[in-house]
């Protein structure tokens, strides 16, 4: 599995305790934000989230208006592999 630097950063952030949320609005707009334990939320490109979801590395509770994402078993294994590489 080939991950981009941004995908790796997001996986590591989630594993480190940050919360990834998608904020949906009635007009159809959807924003992805990473909420760290300390500091302001950071925008995340939808393509990064879609790629990780498509690879089965993260999933969400699909809630409206704000869904929360987490690492799947496959995502936790990818994070462990990243830690071994470092």
N, C-alpha and C positions, 0 to 999 in steps of 0.2 A: 504494500500500500504506500503510495507516494503522497505525502502531505506537503502543502505549501507552508512557508514560514508563518503566515497569518493563521492558518488552520492549527498548526502546532501551538502557537501562542494562545489561541482560544481554548484548546483542550487543556493546556497547562493551567490557564487561569481558572477554568471551571473546577479542575481537580484541586486547586489551591484555595477554593472557597468562594470565588466570585460567582455571582448569579447572572446567567444569560436569560434575558427576557425578550419576548416579542410583544410589542405594544401595538394593538390593532385598533383602528378607528372606524366608526360607522361608514365613512366615505370610502373604505377599502384600503386606506394607507396602512402600511405595516412598517414599524421601525424596530430594529434589533439593537438592544443595548446591553452592555456588560456592566454589571453593578459590582464593583469591588467592595471588599469589606471596609476599606478606607478610601475616601475620596469620591469624586463625582463619577457618574455613569459615563461610559464611552460608547460612541456609536460603533456598530459592527456591520460590515458589508453583508447584505443578504446572501450573496454568492458563497461566502465562507460558511454561513450557517446551512445553506441548502446542500453544499458539498458534504459537510459532516453528517447531516441528516441522511443524505442519500447513501453514504457509506455505512450507515448503521452505527455511527460512533456516538451520536447524541440523539435524544428524543425529548418530547415535551408533553406536558399535560393537556395541551390544546385548549386551554381556557380562554375565554373572552372577558375582558379586553386585553389581559396580559397573561401570556403563557410563559411558563418557566421550563427551562431545558436542564437536562442532567446527562451525565455520561452513562452510556449503556455498558454492559459487560465487555463488549468489543472495544468501546471507548476507553475503559479502564485498562484493558490490555495494551492499547496503543500508547497510553500515557506511561505505563510501566516500561514499554519498549523504548520510548523516548528517554526515560530516566536512565536506562542501561546504556544508551548511546552517548549520554552526556558525561 
